[in-house]
Amino acid sequence: MNRPEPVHDSATDWVADHIRRYLATDGADGHDHSGWPTLLLTTRGRRSGALRRTALIYGEDAGRHVLVASNGGAGRHPAWYLNLAADPDVTVQVRADRFAARARTATAAERPALWALMTGIFPLYETYRAGTDREIPLVVLERR
């Protein structure tokens, strides 16, 4: 008998609590987090090979979901972004809808419109961008 592969939730306590509420209620408690739309993203760890899940603010563009790999404006990319860069096949949950997706970094041509979309949802991304020397990646999730 095949057992489902275990998924490891964020090690950050408040994010792990958010994920548990989201899962328990199919997003009824958790999708709208402090007024921002959130989804659950599961990636495969680039070093461990384990499945890793986190909650992230998202936007929608032409049937795709968009994420910002801001890491709060830190000088390094978040682990979830490094994981999907190594293995772009991810799982996404938006409310009760769970689906496989392929992740990719937005192209230079896509960036301006997607950045405007995401800063319209979460204006603090502009502050994050001003506080770091790295280009903050925008990630496009395309349903498979």
Steps between C-alpha positions, in 0.01 A plus 500: 500500500638842400493765767498867406836666526526719813497876452702723732339833582690823553726503804373850581235451769245758382527375139456138613190604700366680193555189286323274752194729508499525121515121459238429767247737343589477128609861521183636661731598787828602345442594138441862598789566738497853643314608187739338250422194288723204583561159353694197614805409294672161528848463353758225514806585709800546275736331749273279713260384230219541755174674420484850654183710538461871566227763482553794264317809380399463137348685207317374194585583141333342198423176687846478653604557860782743575733502803773735618821344633567798726622325814398817682761697307791286621815480292436137405219316327251308715550123528170429321626692195832315496306173525273574204794629297655154548171314438222710343228236544298619800164446667270792574190540714272801454212467743375140442649477150816285498695465177837426346681792342823586329686797645724737311662835559326781314679632195636855480211589269242369751655662807359855483133396475537218754689725743220758475244225562679373809582839653134588451416203722786541750663846477774404748675318212623844386666551839655155477636579152651827621673321788690238301756494221364182344228495238198350673370218280140480391375145461227391261312180584334334201245227568593164350 
